[in-house]
Amino acid sequence: MLRIHYSLESDVQKTISDIAAPAELNISMRNKILKIKKGKKLAAGELLAERPSKYGAACSAALSGKATKVNYHHLTIKADGGEESVEPIDVRSMGPGKELLRTLQELGLNIAALSSHADNLVINGLNPEPGISVAEQLLKDEKKTIEAGLRLVESMINPVHTTLAVAAGSSYELAGAERVFVKPKYPRSLDALVVKKVTGKEFPDDTKVISVMDLYNFGRVYETGMPITDTIMTIGENNYRVLFGTPVRHICAELDIDIKSGDKVVLDGPFRGEAIYSLDEGVKKGDYGLFVIPAGTFPSIEDATCINCGECVLSCPARIQPNMLSRYAEYEMFEMAEKHSLHSCFECGLCSFNCTVRRPILQYIRFAKDQLLVSGQAEKS
């Protein structure tokens, strides 16, 4: 097997820039419970949908406007240019407890990491994927807000020990957190591998992990009392603040990115991201990058038959069998996939990247997880 090192190193220099608000927002409703109907007038920050999972985050409108298209896949909001907004919630005055947890969910935060006490809190401060510098950008420019988020999280978890994992050679630090240095090579940035590096154990019961990006959002909610309605994205060599639902077409127009016929546009990272089917598709929560792959520069994914070469198994950091999981998903044998360690998958994307016949292995695995989630049969969300 060919060993390739995928660097997570970045040279963060500039500050975060804003992408101008678009005329329309196209928001994904996949695996969400809609709370509005077509034609509804919306204020910025107003609740649009909830997650079916116990700890999942709600989704709120990034701009004021009118819901013009509503279905179980997408929601379109035509912005009116107004400043109407929901009232902020005084999160600072809330003590730890169920009310605070529900409020954080309503404000767009996943609270799984806050659901119970843990002796060890690990903060993942590594850039999530090659070509993305969001984590280090936030550590450089938004340290105060990240530390506010850390204090909020610590008040819920009550950890005995807090550790910040950062790239070897970096100078980033957070008050109250011990630093551990990690070699900046993908997939070492995955939460499970960061925890193993910090604790020396695999999936320790007494440890919770949270990313710098999530801590930043916790800090923003604590400081402003307003829902999270944007993400920070690496596009080219710079980082931008982008509203949820902003069409990729609008981003490309703002940044003079030329998309030619046959090019692939990927939201999030080169390993775990998803190629979009239309430039009108909107940015989602958790999209930390935008990449354009010129036509003909990379072999296309094909729905080919597995040839049992074993490359995906050899490259899997979770030590599972992605080839078998993809076959179970392909034939809708989701319960069998679950029995064969489906939920142990980190979704790193190395299986698809190294697949000899270019099967969509990661997509099959995500499909199986989604189907189990919506059916209520998943082991965990």
Secondary structure, DSSP 4 states (H G I P E B T S, - for coil): -----EE------S-PEEPPPPSEEEEE-TT-EE---TT-EE-BT-EEEE-SSTTPPPEE-SS-EEEEEE-SSEEEEEE-----BPPPP-GGGPPSSHHHHHHHHHTT---GGGSS--SEEEEE-S-SSTT--HHHHHHHH-HHHHHHHHHHHHHHH--SEEEEEEETT-----TT-EEEEE--EETTTSHHHHHHHHHSSSS-TTEEEEEHHHHHHHHHHHHH-----EEEEEETTEEEEEETT-BHHHHHHHHTPPPPTT-EEEES-TTT-EE-S-TTPBP-TT--EEEEE-TTSSPPP--PPP----HHHHH-TT-S-HHHHHHHHHTT-HHHHHHTTGGG----SHHHHH-TT---HHHHHHHHHHHHHHHT--S--
